[in-house]
Amino acid sequence: MRLSQWREMYYRYINKSSIKQKFSFVTFGTFSILLLLNCSFMEIKDLANIRTSTIEGLEAVAANIGFHSGSALNLDDRVVVEENLRVSKGLDYIDQICIYDTNGNVYSRLAKRASALVFCPVYSDVSQSVLGWFKVTISSPIQFENKTVGLVFIEADLGHLYWGQLNVFYCILGILAGASVFTYLLSLYLNKNIILPIGRLVKTLKKISIDKNYELRAHKSNNDEVGLLIDTFNGMLATVDRQNKALVEARNRYLLLFDDNPSMIFNIEEEGGIISVNKFGARQLSQTANRLHGFSLFDFVHPDDRNEMQHVLNMCTAELDKVHKLELRLICVDKKVIWVRGAIRSTRQSNGKVNVLLVCEDITETRKLNEKIAHQARHDELTGLLNRSEFDRQIQQALLSAHNNRTEYALCYLDLDQFKVVNDTCGHIAGDELLRQLGALLKKQIRQDDLLARLGGDEFGILMRGCLLSQAYNACEKIRNAVQNFQFAWEDRLFRVGISIGIASINSISGNSIESLKEADAACYAAKEKGRNRVHVFRPNDQELASRQGEMQWVEKIQQGIINNRFCLFGQPIVPIDSREEGLHFETLIRYQDADGHIIPPGAFLTAAERYNLAAELDKWVISTLFEWMAKTPGFIENLAMCSVNLSGLSLSDETMLDFISEQFNKWKIPTHCICFEITETAAIASLSNATHFIRTLKQEGCFFSLDDFGSGLSSFAYLKNLPVDFLKIDGLFVKDIVDDKVDLAMVRSINEVGHVMDKKTIAEFVENDEILNILKQLGVDYAQGYGIGKPVPLSKL
């Protein structure tokens, strides 16, 4: 076997051996080799010494024999010579001794074993000494008187001396074996105290490596260097365990921040390739994170948003570390489209590559909600049509287009006729359904570019683009006919409604949107005044609309009058006809005072207040101002029998009015029994349920109620028994002519009698002279009011 093969086999064995085996092999082998080499060296040295000393001894023996045998040999005395030879017989290693004479003949000889066949060699062959390892021959001349008389030849065998020395060597080998056993036992001790702890340490390390359990610890046996190593190892394990737990905690936090973060987190290349994505982001795309690797983000971006995405990526590449915002749509694997709002930022890595981090949040629901809110902000909730604010914005756009592009528009204001009949008869649910159906009907009658809006209540608006007034008129007639032919079915009843339409033009000379709407509204009002269910076109010189325009101008005056207290209060006395004294009784009346101090009667602005929903605010101003004046005027309440306050029909439907009145009573401490609220018969009948609830609520507080203008309605007596009022104010249209008109007289008599039968007191209006007063006294009317009794005067002059 070649040396290289031996070497290879040796290293293979060494590599596979354990530390224990290596330690035992090195300890035992080294010790044994050293002892063997040492003993061998000593043995060889001893053998060399034995040979040298033996040769020296042989030479001495030869010299001694030659010295003592010279004279005997010369005298030919064999006895002496043989006697000299027997002196060396005790040397076991000498095989034979031969003495030669001068002629080379054997003179005498001594053999080690007598029976051995030993012959002395020829004289010529022994003239010189031969020194071998096992066979040694010594030749020494015999001198006598400086003359050679013979030769001594000694032949010796050193083998038995060597074997004797080898016996010593065997003893040494026995001692070596014993030392080896002792060394092995010592190695076992060392193995137990050094190798085994290190082996256990290695096993612990392997188990930790496999199980990843850093809470394991190596067992310590001694406090020596190995023990110090184990302590150090356990300390390192404790550190690793703490760091591992910290890493696990950090990893969990990272996973919570990354994978479980309710945001979509993409790590992408600058070209859009997806490097990684968190689990939440993958779930949003209906995919797993592993399967998304290798895709491009552009594979999921909506085609309409890809240019924007590319633009933002270009900006990120150009401006590293700068955060950019974007909103776009992503198409999921299941084809669902989601809206996301993202922040994107690019950074350059240590290898020079640019990585882009994109963090997105799903705003689909928010986007839908915003779109819904935006739609609701622009559309009427009931009908789905545009609402008033959006319609106003469209009018402003139309005015801008008309001024810049000279485009002509037609603005139509539509008001339903007889809608209140359906609302009051069948309820608000039926009214709402009617508005929905009419909204759908109107939408079918207009062009695709026309805009239809519900302006409020039963009012609609249409904005027609590129439409002349004549064309708009024909279109509105078509709409009117469609509405007229429409039948609304509710439960077992059928209803027909009409519609009044006003048309105004929007062109390059038109004013603002408010003026345009006023013109269309005025035209619609004129259509209603002419008999309803018709179309009226606004023209600047239309006299029929002048009064309507005047009402509209009062809207701002009323609003500013309430804010700046430009209104003032008057009072007109109401007196008992039978002349009994009851204290001060009057009706509160409102007037407007302009900038020049002129007092303007209520007929100029009350109609506008009613039409434009300002009557309730005006009533609140009257109540608060009156109560404050009464509370701050010394002695006034003590002398007051009753004060009448007018309430409009809108106040009866105002949900805040009852609370407001109660608040004013509590604020100014006005006795409730001193206040009588007057409501008109038409207002009460128009909203009978609201009026009844309103009256009953305040009567429980101690207030009184009077039904104003009684007799002017179509069904006064039918409704009277359902209204818990305290006074009936007979309409002055009947009272002022009772002296000459028997029909009016009969009407006043009938109203008075019915009122008394229902236990209600009566008040006659428009009492302008004593003759009328006397007739009322004969009829038994309770109270009188009019210019014949007293004109309206400021409260301070009552």
Secondary structure, DSSP 8 states (H G I E B T S, - for coil): --HHHHHHHHHHHHHHS-HHHHHHHHHHHHHHHHHHHHHHHHHHHHHHHHHHHHHHHHHHHHHHHHHHHHHHHHHT-HHHHHHHHHTTTT-TTEEEEEEEETTS-EEEEEESSTTS------GGGSSS-EE-SSEEEEEEEEEETTEEEEEEEEEEE-HHHHHHHHHHHHHHHHHHHHHHHHHHHHHHHHIIIIIHHHHHHHHHHHHHHHH--TT-------SSHHHHHHHHHHHHHHHHHHHHHHHHHHHHHHHHHHTSSSSEEEEEETTSBEEEE-HHHHHHTTS-HHHHTT-BGGGTB-GGGHHHHHHHHHHHHHSTT--EEEEEEEE-TTS-EEEEEEEEEEEE-TTS-EEEEEEEEE-HHHHHHHHHHHHHHHB-TTT-SB-HHHHHHHHHHHHHHHHHH---EEEEEEEEESHHHHHHHH-HHHHHHHHHHHHHHHHHHS-TT-EEEEEETTEEEEEEET--HHHHHHHHHHHHHHHHT-EEEETTEEEE-EEEEEEEEE-TT---HHHHHHHHHHHHHHHHHTTSS-EEE--TT-GGGHHHHHHHHHHHHHHHHHHHT-EEEEEEE-EETT-----EEEEEEEEEE-TT--EE-GGGTHHHHHHTT-HHHHHHHHHHHHHHHHHHSTTTTTTEEEEEEEE-HHHHH-TTHHHHHHHHHHHHT--GGGEEEEEEHHHHHHTHHHHHHHHHHHHHTT-EEEEEEETSSSSHHHHHTTS--SEEEE-HHHHTTTTT-HHHHHHHHHHHHHHHHTT-EEEE----SHHHHHHHHHHT--EE-STTT---EEGGG-
